[in-house]
Amino acid sequence: MSKRRGRGEGNIYQRSDGRWAARLSAGYERGRRARVWVYGLTRAECASKLATAIRAHQDGILAAPSRLTTGEYLTRWLDDCARPKLRPRTLVSYAQVVRLHITPHLGRVPLQKLTPQQVQAWLNKLQKDGLSSRSCQYARAILRSAFGQALRWGLVSRNVVTLVAAPRVERHEIQPLTPEQARTLLKAAKGHPLEALVTVALALGLRQGEALGLRWDAIDFERGTLNVRVALQRVGGEWLLVEPKSARSRRTIALPNVVVGALQAHRVRQLQDRLVAGRHWQDHGFVFTSSVGTPLEPSNATKRFRKLLVSAGVPSIRFHDLRHTAATFLLAQGVDPRTIMETLGHSQISLTLNTYSHVLPVLQREAARKMDGMLRG
């Protein structure tokens, strides 16, 4: 292979197969110098990975790779990579999966020596022990992400998790309400404490955390718009306002009149609650609150929502199915998928189309009828 000098620490080489490789000293192991290797299809890619590895080494993250176990690496990865990027509740979930389902099985395996066969055996063991396919898929995704970072840092030569297929998961069947059932639900909710919350979720498709984190200053009644900027999460007994699920989840939505009316009526009721609570009222500016102004507890909202469904005589659905109902109604009315994607805050239009593919045949038949009418005159 031809040898070329790299910038800063390490050397960059072009191998005989055309790929590029770079090495970096990572301390000493058993009296001998330990080296970390990174690879790339181009010299620029290899140099970029080398620079990343150098920064990781300077920050104390990159250790002599042959000493590092998978469990030790995952602990560092959670603290140094996952914590700055993830929302608090997601980080708690990641840490729990690592602690309960990954480390007990793979934690002692040296990071560099983990094989696809071991990953497959681990997934099989989780399923045999009764963990659901969806939970196994989630655990694999976490391990894949961690090994992806290890690959970028040069700690491993390949991401072995990508070589093992994810467990097959049956998609949850979406159960949207029919238009008649939705109108029945709104009629039953008239004057109910959850009237505005149900109306907002049903008409705008907000996620529960986005709705519960909504503040009055995010609503412009004159322009008829609502800004989604944060979501409410409860982590370790503490309420936190966090960034929405994705960048596209930060959005401005036009309000239908039915939502404007429900929110205005809700504001009047909240002012009445505030007068009754007196000095006990805690003013945080939230739209949906308890009787003393604190954020509405999701579990309490869910329980009351289920009771409302029973009293309305409509099918039992999850609160999240109100979001699915909103999307289904928009598609059925011929609203273009990109507008629906922006309304729901999906990160990609493919997510919108794949999630609500059950509505597409109806739209296709309608499109065929319109085309037939146009061509036949």
Secondary structure, 3 states (H helix, E strand, C coil): CEEEECCCCCEEEECCCCCEEEEEEEEEECCEEEEEEEEECCHHHHHHHHHHHHHHHHCCCCCCHHHCEHHHHHHHHHHHHHHHHCCHHHHHHHHHHHHHHHHHHHCCCEHHHCCHHHHHHHHHHHHHCCCCHHHHHHHHHHHHHHHHHHHHHCCCCCCHHHHCCCCCCCCCCCCCCCHHHHHHHHHHCCCCCCHHHHHHHHHHCCCHHHHHCCEHHHEECCCCEEEECCEEEEECCEEEEECCCCHHHCEEEECCHHHHHHHHHHHHHHHHHHHHHHHHCCCCCECCECCCCCECCHHHHHHHHHHHHHHHCCCCCCCCHHHHHHHHHHHHCCCCHHHHHHHHCCCCHHHHHHHCHHHHHHHHHHHHHHHHHHHHC
